[in-house]
Structures are given as C-alpha cells and as structure tokens.
Amino acid sequence: MGAGKTVGLLLAIILLVIVGMPIHMAFAQVESTLPETSSITAHKFNDSNSNAIQDAGEEDIEGWLIRLYEWDGTDLERISEERTNSAGLVSFSNLVPATYKVWEEQIGCWQPTTPEGMNSLSGGYYARIALEEGQNVVVEFGNVLADDEAPIIDMPEDVFVACGGTTRPDSTGYALANDNCDPSPVVTYADSRDGNVITRTWTASDASGNSVGYDQFITVEDTSEPIIVCPGAITIEDGDPTYPSNTGGWASATDDCSDNVDITYSDSRNQNTITRTWTATDSAGNTASCVQVITIMEPAPTYSLTIASGEGGSVTTPGEGTFGPYYHGETVNLVATPDTDYSFVNWTGTGASAIDDPNSASTFITMNGDYEIQANFVPIQWLRVNGVLNNCCSITIDTDDNTPNELSNGDSGVFAFPEGTAVTLSATTCADCCGEESQFLY
C-alpha cells in the first residue's frame, strides 16, 4: 500500500468515528518501508597550489560560512547555514531527495578552485547537487588566496625625544596598515641607532606574504655634557715616559644618551709641571673636561771639586785634580801635607768659604756648588839662640801667634818659624851677664 492510500484510509476511519457510526474492519498485515534520508557535507580547505586536491600541508579552513538552499528550478529556499569547524566541515543531514545548492561565502581575495563550474550567488559561490534518496554527498570546497598586492601602511611622523625620554611606540606613534585581501595585516618594527638618531623600520605583512616597509626617524636631543673623571695627580722621574699608561691611566667618562664617548687629552708644560687637560665628547658634540697635574721630579744637583796645591806641599786627601760628582750638602775630607822645610798656611779659592777651617791642613768642605780650592804652603825659617853659661840670664822667644819659648840657665835652642813670622827676643840679666850670641839661621 502506498503512502497516499494509507493516509486516505486513516481519514475515513476518523470521519466515521466522528459521526458515531459503528466500525467493523478487518486489517490484513501489510509490509511498509520508510524512505532513506540523505546528507550533504561541505569540506573547506586551503588549496594553496590550486590543483583542486587537498595535498599534504594544505590546511583545513575553520569559520567559513556555508549555506544550503533547496531549488525547485525556479525558487530558492534557504534550508540551513553553519560555519566550518576546526576540520573545515559542515554537515547537513536528514535531507529528502531534491535539488540543492551548496553555497560558500566569498572572503577577500580568496578564489574557489573546486568544485568546477561554480556560479556566483549573493556574495558567494555555489555548487548544484541533485540529491537522491539515501545518498551522502561530500562537496570539496578548495580556495586559494589570490593576493599579490602589498598592504598599504600609514606611517607615524618623525619625532624628537629629549635625552632620557621614552622612545616606545606608545609615545612616538604606531604605524597602521590595511590590505585589499587580508583584513588584519601584521605590523612590526625594528630599531637601529646611529649616534643620537634611531631609525625605526615599520613593516606590514599580509597573509599572502606580501609586505611593505618604511622608516620613521626618532632623534634623541642631547644637551647634557658627559661626566668625566680624571686620573689623580702623580709625580714621575725626569726622563720617564709621560704616556697615560705611565701616569695613572686614562680618564673615564659616562653619558646619559651616548653609548660611546670619545676621550682625548692635551698637555702643557711649565718647567717640571705638566698640566694634562682631559676632554670627553659625546655623540651630540657635548664636552666636559678635567685636569690632571703631572710633576716631574728633577734629579738632585751634583757638583765637582777641583783641588790644587801651591809650592811646598800637596793635597793627599782626596788628592789633586777634579773630583765628583758630589750631591748637594755632601762633605769631602781635605788633608794638605807640606814638604820638608815647608809649613801649611791655608786653603783659598772659590770654595774657601765652604771649608770648615780654611787655616787647618786637615778639615772638610761642604759641597753646595762647583768649587775650586788650593792648599797653600810657605818655607820654614830657623832661629838659633845660644844661651850663657851661668844661670843668671834668660832669653824669651815670642811670636804673635805662638806660645813664648824661654831659654835659661845656659840653655841653647833652635826654633823653626814660617817665613815672615815676627819673632821677639828679650833677655834678663842678674849682674852683667848677657847672651854671648844670637843669630838667624836660614
């Protein structure tokens, strides 16, 4: 029995019940089969090589809108719509046999590659399916992103930033970008610095790998001078190198804005003092200076001593000739030795005032300069005095610089005096006894 006859019989029974007529029916067992349902599944994938087949590495597309329409040849009736899941699938089940149109939306620059023969419809494309009873159809929707245009980037202005201020984009501006196919192009930046200028390169890239980049210039204004620290004052020996490595090292400097600070120095010398001026210069040309004093310790002065002797003797210590060098304040022993029949007189010359006792043959000199000295000698003269035989007379021999010598009781003697010495003789008598003879012997 067909489905239409079964429905008619049921209506007749219902009508008889309503009017109250008794019903006497006999039913024969009839076999009935319900129609099998059908389904349509849409599968969305990125057909990057446009070969209408999902190859290894080509991803499923999630979130794509798929609609199902029933078409009677004239009119379209929307049956359902869903977005693809993470596997790129949308399934429509419990469908009766009919003609359907499976529609996908058009997004940006995505172009369909499969199935073939798709037609445009209401901002998308569709494939027509004649679905039969019990049929399960899978429609492969392949799409390729047909985009060869780079995004358009809207650049921030070049800016000036005070030294120490932030250079982050939230203060210096962000670049913005839009793309004909990609609704959300990715914008990135990278910085490079040359001195006080930061070059910020902004790059916008779309999903197809098209990119564009432009530079923004951020100038850091530096008006602050560096901080410089000089080496300490130092004393070196005369003749030592005066390079920084030998005079305490180099000055050091820091700067709030510059990574590299140039340090130089210049010297000026006044006798034994070097004034070294250190200068630090940052990349903006700001400078700072400090001064280091280098003292050159000159060696202690040394002197020479020239020694000579006059006729009648010699200098035995340290000898005769030129001696030295002697340091300032150093003492030198002097010994003058007269020859036979000569007597030492004194020391003379430019160093006589530096001799401790210039009238002594054995003395010393204090060296406070270059000196010349001479030891002087004179011949000795002899005086013989013969006394008387009795003891009532005496003779006194006296000089200006010698202790008196006295002869008495008939003594006699021989005395030596340097040439030119004045000798005084005086005699005393008891009765009439005087010296018999007195004379000078040479």
C-alpha positions in Angstrom: 0.0 0.0 0.0 1.3 3.4 -0.9 1.7 6.2 1.5 -1.2 8.1 -0.2 -3.7 5.3 0.2 -2.7 4.7 3.8 -3.4 8.4 4.6 -6.9 8.2 2.9 -7.9 5.2 4.9 -7.0 6.8 8.1 -9.1 9.9 7.3 -12.1 7.7 6.5 -11.9 6.0 9.9 -11.6 9.3 11.7 -14.7 10.6 9.9 -16.8 7.6 10.8 -15.8 7.9 14.5 -16.9 11.5 14.5 -20.4 10.7 13.1 -20.9 7.8 15.5 -21.2 5.0 13.0 -20.1 1.6 14.2 -16.9 0.4 12.5 -16.3 -3.1 11.7 -12.9 -3.5 9.9 -10.6 -6.4 9.3 -6.9 -5.5 8.7 -4.6 -7.5 6.7 -0.9 -7.4 7.6 0.9 -5.1 5.1 4.7 -4.5 4.9 5.7 -0.8 4.7 9.2 0.8 4.1 10.1 4.4 5.1 12.3 6.4 2.7 16.0 6.5 3.4 17.4 10.0 4.4 20.3 11.7 2.6 23.0 14.2 3.6 25.4 16.8 2.2 28.8 17.6 3.8 30.9 20.6 2.8 34.7 20.4 3.3 36.7 23.7 3.2 40.5 23.7 2.7 43.3 26.0 1.5 44.2 24.8 -1.9 47.5 26.8 -2.0 48.7 25.2 -5.2 45.3 25.5 -7.0 45.2 21.8 -8.1 41.7 21.2 -6.7 43.1 18.5 -4.3 44.0 18.8 -0.7 47.6 17.9 -0.6 49.8 17.3 2.4 50.4 20.5 4.3 47.3 22.3 2.9 45.3 23.2 6.0 41.5 23.0 6.6 39.8 26.3 7.0 37.7 27.0 10.1 34.9 29.5 10.4 33.8 29.8 6.8 30.1 30.3 6.3 28.3 27.6 4.3 24.6 27.7 3.3 22.2 25.0 2.0 19.4 26.0 -0.4 16.7 23.8 -1.9 15.9 24.7 -5.5 12.8 23.6 -7.4 14.1 25.0 -10.7 12.6 28.5 -10.1 12.8 29.4 -6.5 15.4 29.0 -3.8 14.6 28.2 -0.2 17.3 28.5 2.5 17.4 25.3 4.5 20.3 25.9 6.9 23.6 27.7 7.4 26.7 26.9 9.5 30.4 27.8 9.8 33.0 25.2 9.2 34.5 23.6 12.3 38.2 23.1 13.0 38.3 20.2 10.5 36.8 22.5 7.8 33.5 20.6 7.8 29.8 21.4 7.8 27.2 18.6 7.6 23.5 18.9 6.6 21.6 15.6 7.4 18.0 14.2 7.2 17.6 15.6 3.7 14.9 14.4 1.3 15.7 13.8 -2.4 15.7 17.2 -4.2 18.0 19.6 -6.0 20.2 21.7 -3.6 22.6 24.5 -4.0 25.6 24.4 -1.5 26.8 28.0 -1.1 30.1 29.3 0.3 30.7 33.0 1.1 33.4 35.0 -0.7 36.1 36.4 1.6 38.6 39.0 0.5 40.9 37.7 -2.2 40.1 34.0 -1.7 39.2 32.4 -5.0 37.5 29.0 -5.4 39.5 26.2 -7.1 37.0 23.3 -6.7 34.4 22.1 -7.4 34.4 23.1 -11.1 31.6 25.1 -12.6 30.6 27.1 -9.5 28.4 30.1 -10.0 28.2 33.4 -8.1 25.3 34.0 -5.8 24.6 36.7 -3.2 28.3 37.4 -2.3 29.5 33.9 -2.7 29.7 30.8 -4.9 27.6 27.7 -5.1 27.6 24.1 -6.4 24.4 22.4 -7.5 23.7 18.9 -6.1 20.9 16.6 -7.3 20.4 14.5 -4.2 18.8 11.1 -4.4 17.3 9.1 -1.7 19.9 7.6 0.7 22.7 9.4 -0.9 25.5 11.1 1.2 27.4 13.7 -0.8 30.7 15.4 0.2 31.4 18.7 -1.6 35.1 19.7 -1.6 35.4 23.5 -1.5 39.1 24.4 -2.3 40.1 28.0 -2.1 43.4 29.8 -2.9 44.4 33.3 -1.7 45.0 35.2 -4.9 46.8 38.2 -3.5 49.9 39.8 -5.0 49.5 43.3 -3.6 51.4 44.6 -0.5 49.5 46.2 2.3 49.2 50.0 2.5 51.0 51.4 5.5 50.1 54.6 7.3 53.4 55.8 8.9 53.8 57.9 12.1 55.6 61.2 11.9 59.3 61.6 12.6 59.8 62.9 16.1 62.3 64.4 18.5 62.7 63.0 22.0 64.5 64.5 24.9 67.5 62.6 26.2 66.3 60.1 28.8 62.8 60.2 27.5 61.0 57.1 26.2 61.2 56.0 22.6 58.4 53.4 22.8 55.8 53.5 20.1 53.1 54.5 22.5 55.0 57.8 22.8 56.4 58.1 19.3 53.5 56.7 17.3 52.4 53.4 15.8 52.2 52.5 12.1 48.8 51.3 10.8 48.2 49.1 7.8 45.3 47.9 5.6 45.2 45.3 2.9 43.0 44.6 -0.1 42.7 40.9 0.9 43.8 40.4 4.5 41.6 42.2 7.0 44.3 42.1 9.7 47.8 42.6 8.2 50.6 42.2 10.8 52.6 45.3 11.6 56.1 45.0 13.2 59.1 47.3 13.7 62.9 47.1 14.3 65.2 49.8 15.5 68.8 50.7 14.6 70.7 53.6 16.1 73.4 55.8 14.7 74.6 58.4 17.2 71.5 60.1 18.5 69.2 59.1 15.6 67.0 56.0 15.9 65.8 54.5 12.6 62.6 52.6 13.2 61.6 50.4 10.3 58.0 49.6 10.2 56.9 46.5 8.2 53.3 45.5 7.3 52.8 41.9 6.0 49.6 40.2 4.8 48.5 36.6 4.9 49.9 36.0 1.4 53.4 37.1 2.4 53.3 40.5 0.7 55.0 43.1 2.8 56.0 46.8 2.7 58.3 48.8 5.0 59.1 52.4 5.7 61.4 54.2 8.1 60.5 56.5 10.9 63.3 58.7 12.3 63.4 59.4 16.0 66.0 62.0 17.0 67.2 62.0 20.6 68.1 65.6 21.6 71.1 65.5 23.8 72.1 68.8 25.5 73.7 67.3 28.6 77.5 67.1 28.8 79.2 63.8 29.8 80.6 63.1 33.2 84.4 62.8 33.2 86.7 61.6 35.9 90.5 62.3 35.7 93.3 60.2 37.0 94.9 61.6 40.2 97.9 63.8 40.3 101.2 61.9 40.0 105.0 62.5 40.3 107.4 60.8 37.9 111.2 60.8 37.5 112.8 63.1 35.0 113.1 61.1 31.7 110.3 58.7 32.4 107.6 58.4 29.7 104.6 60.7 30.1 102.1 58.5 28.3 98.9 57.8 30.2 100.0 54.2 30.8 102.8 55.6 32.9 101.0 58.5 34.6 97.9 56.9 36.1 95.9 55.7 33.1 93.2 57.2 31.0 90.3 59.4 32.2 86.9 57.7 32.2 83.6 59.2 31.1 79.9 58.3 31.1 76.9 59.9 29.3 73.2 59.5 29.7 72.5 59.5 26.0 75.6 58.2 24.2 76.9 54.7 24.3 80.3 55.8 23.0 82.1 58.8 24.5 85.4 59.9 22.8 88.2 60.8 25.3 91.2 62.9 24.3 93.9 64.9 26.1 96.3 67.7 25.6 99.5 68.7 27.6 101.1 72.0 28.5 104.4 72.1 30.4 105.9 74.7 32.7 109.3 73.7 33.9 108.8 70.5 35.8 105.0 70.5 35.8 102.8 69.0 33.0 99.1 70.2 33.1 97.1 67.5 31.2 93.6 68.5 30.2 91.3 65.6 29.5 88.2 66.1 27.3 85.2 63.8 26.9 82.9 64.3 23.8 79.6 62.6 23.3 77.9 61.8 20.0 75.9 65.1 20.2 79.1 67.1 20.5 78.7 68.0 24.2 82.0 68.1 26.0 83.3 68.0 29.5 86.9 68.5 30.8 89.1 67.9 33.8 92.7 68.5 34.6 95.5 66.2 35.8 98.8 67.5 37.2 101.9 65.6 36.5 105.0 66.6 38.4 108.4 65.7 37.0 110.9 65.2 39.9 114.3 66.5 38.7 117.4 64.6 39.9 119.3 66.1 42.9 122.0 68.5 41.7 125.6 67.3 41.7 128.8 69.3 41.9 132.5 68.9 41.1 135.5 69.9 43.3 138.8 70.9 41.7 141.8 70.7 44.1 145.3 72.1 43.6 148.3 72.9 45.8 150.9 75.6 45.8 154.7 75.2 46.1 155.9 73.4 49.2 153.3 70.6 49.6 150.4 68.6 48.2 146.8 67.6 49.0 146.9 64.0 49.9 143.1 63.6 50.7 141.3 63.2 48.4 144.2 64.1 46.1 144.6 66.7 43.4 142.5 67.2 40.3 138.7 67.3 39.7 136.5 65.1 41.8 132.8 64.3 41.9 130.0 64.3 41.3 129.0 65.2 44.9 125.4 65.8 45.9 124.2 69.0 47.4 125.3 69.2 51.1 127.8 66.3 50.8 131.1 66.8 52.8 134.6 66.0 51.5 137.5 65.5 53.8 140.6 67.5 53.0 144.2 66.8 54.1 147.1 69.0 53.0 150.7 67.7 53.6 153.6 70.2 53.5 157.0 69.2 52.1 160.2 69.3 54.2 161.1 72.8 55.4 157.6 74.0 54.4 154.6 74.7 56.5 150.8 74.7 55.6 149.3 78.2 55.6 145.6 77.9 54.4 143.1 77.0 51.9 142.0 79.5 49.2 139.7 79.6 46.2 136.0 79.8 45.3 135.2 77.1 47.9 137.2 78.6 50.7 134.1 79.8 52.5 132.6 76.3 52.4 135.6 74.8 54.2 135.1 74.2 57.9 138.5 75.6 58.9 140.4 77.1 56.0 143.5 77.5 58.2 143.7 73.9 59.1 145.6 71.4 56.9 143.1 68.7 57.9 139.5 69.8 57.5 136.4 69.2 55.3 134.4 71.1 52.7 130.6 71.1 52.3 129.6 70.9 48.6 126.9 73.5 47.7 128.3 74.2 44.3 131.1 73.7 41.9 134.3 74.7 43.8 138.0 75.2 43.1 140.3 75.3 46.1 144.1 75.4 46.7 146.3 74.4 49.6 149.0 77.0 50.3 152.4 76.4 51.9 155.4 78.6 53.0 159.1 77.8 53.6 160.2 77.4 57.2 163.0 79.7 58.7 165.2 78.6 61.6 166.3 80.7 64.6 169.2 79.5 66.8 169.8 81.1 70.2 172.9 80.3 72.3 172.5 81.0 76.0 175.2 81.9 78.6 176.9 79.5 80.9 175.7 80.9 84.2 172.3 80.8 85.5 171.6 84.4 86.0 170.4 85.1 82.5 167.3 84.1 80.4 166.1 84.6 76.9 162.4 84.7 75.9 161.4 84.0 72.2 157.9 85.1 71.3 155.8 85.5 68.2 152.4 86.9 67.5 150.7 83.5 67.1 152.9 81.2 69.2 153.3 80.4 72.8 156.5 82.1 74.2 159.6 79.9 74.5 162.1 80.6 77.2 165.8 79.7 77.4 167.6 79.9 80.8 170.5 78.5 82.9 172.8 78.5 80.0 170.5 76.5 77.6 170.5 76.9 73.9 167.9 76.0 71.2 166.9 76.0 67.5 163.4 77.1 66.6 161.5 77.0 63.3 159.1 79.6 62.1 157.2 80.1 58.9 158.7 82.7 56.6 157.7 86.2 57.5 157.0 85.4 61.2 157.9 88.3 63.5 160.0 87.0 66.4 160.6 89.0 69.6 163.6 88.2 71.7 164.0 89.5 75.3 166.9 88.8 77.8 167.1 89.3 81.5 170.4 89.6 83.5 171.4 89.2 87.1 174.6 91.2 87.1 176.2 91.8 83.9 175.6 88.6 82.1 174.1 88.7 78.6 173.8 86.3 75.9 177.0 85.8 74.1 175.5 85.5 70.6 172.1 85.3 68.9 171.5 84.9 65.2 169.0 83.7 62.5 169.7 80.6 60.6 168.2 80.0 57.1 
